[in-house]
């Protein structure tokens, strides 16, 4: 095999390996770190920051004041989070 053909074959194999690893990544895997970071804000009582970091659709549904009031009413009485485990990602 000449040098150019070897280079093309190597490029092709590396490209296939890269595409294979990308294809195996599910959207849920990409979303998990963002969701965990956002939940960490909520769990630590940083409700205003969690609203700031939320998606626009969330912000359109609830104002920052409404969110903070709701979290103080609902989340605060639960106390400090013990553990959290992802059960499913659909």
N, C-alpha and C positions, 0 to 999 in steps of 0.2 A: 504494500500500500504506500502510495506517495504521501508526503507530508500534509498536503491540502486535504486529502481524503480522510486521513487520520484525525485531523483537526475538526472536520465536519462531523465525523462520527462521534467524537468526544463531545462536541457542542450539542449534538442531537440527544445523546444519552443524558447529559447534564440537564438539558431542557425537559426531557421526560421525567426525570427525577424531581425536578422543581415543580412541574405541573402536578405530579402525583401527590406531593406533599401538600400543595395548595388545595387540591380536590378533596383531600381527607379532612381538612379543617372545616368544621361546621360553623354556621353563623352563631350558634349558641356559644361556641368556644370563644369567639371573638367578643361577644357581649358580656361574658361572665366577669371579667375584671372590672368593667365599668359598673355593672350592677353591684358588685361587692363593694366598690369604692363609694357608691352612692348610699348603699345601706349602712356603711360604716359611719357616714355623716349623720344619718337618722339615728342610729344606735347610740352615738355619742352625744345626742341632743343638739346637734348643729342643724336645726330645722331650717333656718333662713338660708344657710349654705346649701342644704340639700335641695331647696326650691330653686336656688340660683343655678345649680348643676343639672336640674331636671330638663327633660325634653320640652320643646315648645308646646306640644299637644297637652302635656301635663299642666304647664303654666297657663294655658288658655282655659283649662277646666277649673282651676282653683287659684285664687290670689295668694300672694305670699303671706298676708295676714291670716287668711282662712287656713292655710296649711299649718302655720305656726300654732294657731289656736287649737286646731284639730289634734296636732301631735302632742301638745301639752295636755290636752284632755284625755286622749286615748293612749298614747305611748308612755308618757311619764309615769303613770301609775303602775306600769308593768315592771319598772325597775331596770337594773342593768342586765344586758343580754348575757346569757350563759354561753350558749353555742348556737351556731347556725350551720345547717347542712343542706346542700342542694339535693333535692329529691328527684327532680326531673327538669329537663329543658326541652321544650317543644317548639 
